[in-house]
Amino acid sequence: MSKNSMKNMFLESLRSRQTVVRIVSIILFVSVISFVLYQGSKDSIVINANGEEQKILTHANTVGELLEEKDIAVSKYDKVSPSLNTKIVSGMTVNWEHAKEVTISVDGNQSKLWTTENKVKNILEEANIEVTEHDKVSLALDAEVGADNKIDIQKAFQLTLVDGLEKRQVWSTSTTVANFLKQQGIQLNEFDRVENDLEAVITPNEKITVVRVEKVTDVVEESIDFAVETKSDSSLLKGKEKVITKGEEGKASRTYEVTKENGKVVKKVLKSEEVIQKPKTEVVAVGSKVVTAKVSRSNSSSGNGKEFYVTATAYTPNCEGCTGISASGINLKSNSNLKVIAVDPNVIPLGTKVWVEGYGNAIAGDTGGAIKGNKIDVLMQSKQQANKWGRKKVRIKILD
């Protein structure tokens, strides 16, 4: 090949390369211009997705197309502002809040809610659930719901707390009696007791009772009763008594363990006793003398004893409050012909034989609460006889 031929070939190759470069440059220029023009025709939009802002350029016509373009799937519970059908305008801001399913448990009863709210109080308001200051909520009302999307509520109720002598109405949520007392700041002392089962679960309107128990030692000086010793005395009429030696009480120092419940003494146990002064035994003579009444059918007086007038009434062995045994021990029912009168022993001593006008010979063998001074009560065996006797003034004569 000649030098000219080689030269021609080189020149042709060079020209071809230059042509390719020119074409590529033109294509590149056109592409850049087209890209610039394309980008320049896009609308500038701000997307606020769950609180995070992002500026973008888009050819989307509506908010819905824009979110699809950004691969954002919108559910029926999500909040989009403005609406999905709103046309895109350059410079606008599109807000999208993704809804979440929240589980709300009220006293164990669960319900579910789709919401875009994050704060607990807003979620409960949206669910129309009211809480009071006494209710127990698993999260603070101003806090945001946790990753588990759960809110637990325990509704409070009223019940009665009786602490010793103090009684009050209190609020509580469902818990055991033991936990309730702890929540109320109730401290139990060594002997205090709770009337309710500590492991039982409290219920509305229940009464929880705490009994305050106190045990104290009490030392007191007390009297000791004296003993009474009786001795038979044949010189005294039966049923009569006479104190020979007067008794005297002793003294003792006694130590008691006293149990109080709510300030009231409920138990007192003697722990020890020390005698300070011994008691003195009282000696009493008891009469054993029995007077036998002798019946006489004679109505005439005999002897030369003292005579005087008395007011006489009548009584029967069966009168109200009567025992049928006289003060001197005579069985007033033993003989229908028995002649006995009740007297004032200071005027006519018991056992004295007497003659009574209209009654006959008798024995002073009884006494009566109303028989004082110159008064007597004559024994009649029937109420009819006693009524017939009535009340009269009669002469009486002491026979011995």
Secondary structure, DSSP 4 states (H G I P E B T S, - for coil): --HHHHHHHHHHHHHHHHHHHHHHHHHHHHHHHHHHHHHHTSEEEEEEETTEEEEEEE--SBHHHHHHHTT-PPPTTSEEES-TTPBP-TT-EEEEE--EEEEEEETTEEEEEEES--BHHHHHHHTT----TTSEESS-TTSBP-TT-EEEEE--EEEEEEETTEEEEEEE-S-BHHHHHHHTTPPP-TT-EESS-TTSBP-TT-EEEEE-EEEEEEEEEEEEPPPEEEEEEEEEETT-EEEEE--B-EEEEEEEEEEEETTEEEEEEEEEEEEEE--B-EEEEEEEE-PPP------S--S---EEEEEEEEE-TTSTT--SB-TTS-BTTS-TT--EEE--TTTS-TT-EEEETTTEEEEEEE--TT--SSEEEEE-SSHHHHHHH-SEEEEEEE--
